């Protein structure tokens, strides 16, 4: 039967972060391309929602190679009006836009910001109640590993807040890693409590094999 896939991609300020060869937004485009091309080969429709703390762009589901190429270009290039992330309004917008049940992939680092992990997970869980929803959590190594380079100024990509950190301190680096790992774990746990499947994609992980393993795990559970 004909299926509909929708890619909901976070393009907030933190999506511009990247310590390696690509930013999180470019990484999201890699994932979006893999998913959209698979839908194209299956003859399915693909739609796109770009969001920050609001809807930035909505492209209704369609078929076709040109349409898929346009979606990938939008993920890479469409300018964002806001820097902060919030999930409640964009997820409700997506639920209203989709009249028939669809497969939705939410691509984000899931930095919930002032909204908080529980509210973020509740918003995604509400969408999952109406549509088969899965989350791809994009992670960069520098989110949880600080290099030893002395005193550095770290800027929050979404709030603009700047904080000086002495990375030469082993204790500071350990605290940073522990806090970041705890955040990642809590985010995953909150989404799990909301009944949403999550696959974590680290910076150096290959996209296609990671997604394939994720789909296989989902298939076995069902």
Secondary structure, 3 states (H helix, E strand, C coil): CCCEEEEEEECCHHHHCCCCCCCHHHHHHHHHHHHHHHHHHHCCEEEEEEECCCEEEEEEEECCHHHHHHHHHHHHHCCCCCCCCCCHHHHHHHHHHCCCCCEEEEEECCCCHHHCHHHHHHHHHHHHHHCEEEEEEEECHHHCCCCCCCEEEEECCCCCCEEEEECCCHHHHHHHHHHHHHHHHHHHHHHHHCCCEEEEEECCCCHHHHHHHHHHHHHHHC
